[in-house]
């Protein structure tokens, strides 16, 4: 019963994620800032709750800043001029200063680690997720090389490497895993599962490329061999994200960040790998575009 519930919740979340990818494909980048805002605010709450932060004002400020950040990214790409970009930098600096002052003002219920955790998470997390928007805006600038469907496919690979890789690793590792991958961090993860995750995700990405290349791609910019080279690396990055989240949870003595999704944990438990894979994907594409196009 638990396994069926895990599968049902996983499939439902995957369909929602694909739905928002479709919106991005049609150019509604600002609309996608809304779910990213929700992901960020809930995740920040979970992180500060796990860290034992007793300063509710600090947590609220972290959540508000993280929630507004994706909208800044979405609209800064549409508003030209240095003034708007400069405003964002000034606002971020003021936010950091305000959090440090808040620590001094409410020192009796605030630890520096809570401030550090909140600052890092509320800046790094929304920016990492907003690379999804940045990716589409980047490729929009090269219409002679990339179509909307290609941008959707690239983002889909990032999702595959985060969630499909974890799915393959879970089922194969559960049945055939004998050699522990990181026993001190995540005892249930196995080398066999990791290999299955990489191989299964790479094959799935290649199948998706064949389908898209046949029916949706308008250019031949993305080659099949690029998929075979990129996907395994991205899967490894995904595992690093998962293990990094496990380290945080182990440091604070908890199993999951929350209980929002039955058999899946909290919001942060679902996006920990995607934070890494999406950032890595955007960085890789931006680097390639900068040097090769």
Steps between C-alpha positions, in 0.01 A plus 500: 500500500782741587675426172182560300446829682861599428453424129167684481640814665813486284303471176270787605793729576665406169185592306484837675868567420447410133197729490709797607763405241230530237418850624866592467498357151223743408700792641318554831816536706346737754224246571760236592639745757186427705566128565870576552394755762290234675783245484742750651283629783395154615855367473644789700243437772595132510872577512469748785263269685750214473784728611304582816465871427284660771502845347171510309573849365826376348325202341224722362752744348690210342178363351390839362837573339521149349144531370561835329835403349357291209279791392801729498684251276198462270441872453864611501543303178220701342589847633809645338735740668753495780269674747278199561800265530671742739185519711511124546859511623425783742194315629700182556769691688237670716340162568827349622565801724145487638536134593821568691338791684202277579741249656631773730153626582361153582820330614322309777308286249743516207815304428748603236455162330130581457586829331768338284268215403217739421713737295664228297179308437285804418750623239649181357177298485282745301787585266567132433135435420475819295767368263204322344371842392848620411553199275194578288589870481855410397394275216240753386794720408617246240189421293719391208640214707234409757124454481261511796473121488877472545488715812222279638705189423813634673300588811336157483846338509575691821177361646580150378841512665346615827191284531518220247855419609381481860210274397723253316749504786224441757343197333819332381688578818208372705511165322865449408702751700781337700783754503431819694580824319519735801417298814575783744282751315219296346515129595229388258671623184702240313755501219278263301211743533717793396618319188143402414393861547766629261441233235121515521488879487747517209294253297179685583657831396616345173153361428351842572756655261404256223132588540561876520748497211244321286197715578590822686856625443540761225881509506770239536692691771454223758668177387432153636858463621466818705217336690712191567789713629302753702242282675739280705682808631171663592389182679815509712425864584149390598641247745724769648192713560316213666796417722553866591142520625556175690804654672289794620229268630753276670665802665166595654390143572190480279393256230311744277464876468123469535189289450329693221502212252408151625794257473712775345565736790490876469536745214876522548526121484349510150704783351844446658636321193324728251668805656833350398404358160321815381789723605751267336292482181472878473872545566591237239269646233610859569866396476447314173297784350762757605792316344348304213232731359 
